[in-house]
Amino acid sequence: MTTRTILTRDSIVKAKDYTIEEVEVPEWGGVVRLRSLTGKDRDEYESAIVDSSSSPGKPDARVDIRGLKALLLSMAIVDENDEKMFDKKEVDILNSKSAKVIEMLWNKAQEMNGIGIEAVDKAEKNLQGDRNDKPGSGSQESSEEEQSPNGKR
């Protein structure tokens, strides 16, 4: 018989469920610590993919990748106490660093968090699908998903 541990609210809240990886960055003269994202950070990152000046379903909606790499790094780079070193206001500071280093750290942060170019591609495809829909209506696929088994929404 296998013993199962039923988690309590407190044990879930206190669980250290993130990972830390140290990445050697010779260009910066040391090691950068990357932490996996929280659910909130992941949602914020994914929503940042779509240009905030436009909205999905509008003809001008598009995927905006400007600053996306530095944004992810601002959420992932932590100090020795696992605290973020950069906030959203400091994304430009990170973005002013070497593109080679940013790319290398971004790739590692993506790997740690299960994020890839597929997320950007998916956002673009969703926006393309929204553009092909009639104004004021959802796509066929989303309409079918929203429909309940009895045919009502």
C-alpha positions in Angstrom: 0.0 0.0 0.0 1.3 3.4 -1.0 1.2 6.2 1.5 -0.1 9.4 0.1 0.5 12.8 1.6 -2.6 15.0 1.4 -1.4 18.6 1.1 -2.8 21.3 3.2 -3.3 24.9 2.1 -0.3 25.9 4.3 2.0 23.2 2.8 1.1 24.4 -0.7 1.7 28.0 0.1 5.1 27.2 1.8 6.3 24.8 -0.9 9.5 26.0 -2.7 8.3 24.9 -6.1 10.6 27.0 -8.3 14.0 26.2 -9.7 17.1 28.2 -9.8 19.9 27.9 -12.4 23.2 29.7 -12.4 24.5 30.7 -15.8 28.1 31.8 -16.4 28.2 35.1 -18.1 31.9 35.9 -18.9 31.0 39.2 -20.6 29.6 40.4 -17.3 32.4 38.8 -15.2 30.4 36.3 -13.2 27.3 34.2 -12.7 23.6 35.2 -13.2 21.0 33.4 -11.2 17.7 32.6 -13.1 14.6 31.6 -11.2 11.6 29.9 -12.8 8.6 32.2 -13.2 5.5 32.3 -10.9 2.1 31.8 -12.5 1.5 35.5 -12.3 4.8 36.4 -14.0 4.1 33.8 -16.7 0.6 35.3 -17.4 2.1 38.8 -17.5 4.8 37.7 -19.9 2.4 36.0 -22.2 0.0 39.0 -22.2 2.9 41.3 -23.1 3.4 39.4 -26.4 0.4 41.2 -27.8 1.0 44.9 -28.4 -1.0 46.7 -25.7 -1.8 49.6 -28.1 -4.0 47.3 -30.1 -6.4 44.5 -29.1 -7.0 41.0 -30.4 -9.6 40.9 -33.1 -8.9 44.4 -34.3 -7.2 44.8 -37.7 -4.2 46.5 -36.1 -3.6 43.8 -33.5 -0.1 42.4 -33.8 2.6 40.5 -31.9 5.1 42.9 -30.4 8.4 41.4 -29.5 10.2 44.6 -28.6 11.7 44.3 -25.2 10.2 40.8 -24.8 13.6 39.1 -24.0 14.5 41.8 -21.4 11.0 41.6 -19.9 11.4 37.8 -19.3 14.9 38.4 -17.8 13.6 41.1 -15.5 11.2 38.5 -14.1 13.8 35.7 -13.9 17.1 37.2 -12.7 17.4 36.9 -9.0 19.9 37.7 -6.3 21.4 35.2 -3.7 18.1 35.5 -1.7 16.0 34.5 -4.7 14.6 38.1 -5.0 14.2 39.8 -8.3 16.9 42.2 -9.1 15.0 44.2 -11.8 11.5 45.5 -11.9 9.3 46.3 -14.9 10.6 49.9 -15.0 14.1 48.6 -15.5 13.5 46.4 -18.6 15.3 49.1 -20.7 18.4 48.7 -18.6 18.6 45.1 -19.4 17.7 45.7 -23.0 20.7 48.0 -23.3 23.1 45.1 -22.6 24.8 42.9 -25.1 22.3 41.3 -27.5 24.4 38.1 -27.4 24.2 37.9 -23.6 20.5 38.7 -23.6 19.8 36.1 -26.2 21.8 33.4 -24.2 20.0 34.2 -20.9 16.6 34.5 -22.6 17.1 31.0 -24.2 17.9 29.6 -20.8 15.0 31.3 -19.1 12.6 30.0 -21.8 13.9 26.5 -21.4 13.4 26.7 -17.6 9.8 27.9 -18.0 8.7 25.9 -21.0 8.4 29.0 -23.1 9.5 29.0 -26.7 9.0 30.6 -30.0 5.8 28.5 -30.2 4.2 30.9 -27.8 4.9 33.8 -30.1 3.8 31.8 -33.1 0.6 30.8 -31.4 -0.2 34.4 -30.5 0.4 35.5 -34.1 -1.9 32.7 -35.4 -4.6 33.6 -32.9 -4.5 37.2 -34.0 -4.6 36.1 -37.7 -7.6 34.0 -36.9 -9.3 36.9 -35.2 -8.6 39.2 -38.2 -10.4 36.7 -40.5 -13.5 36.6 -38.3 -16.5 38.9 -38.9 -16.5 41.9 -36.7 -18.5 41.3 -33.5 -18.3 37.5 -33.7 -16.0 35.0 -32.3 -14.1 32.5 -34.5 -15.8 29.2 -35.4 -13.4 27.4 -33.1 -13.9 29.7 -30.1 -17.6 29.8 -30.6 -17.7 26.0 -30.5 -15.6 26.0 -27.4 -17.8 28.5 -25.7 -21.0 26.6 -26.5 -22.3 24.3 -23.8 -23.5 20.8 -24.5 -27.2 21.9 -24.6 -26.4 24.4 -27.4 -26.6 27.5 -25.2 -23.8 29.7 -24.1 
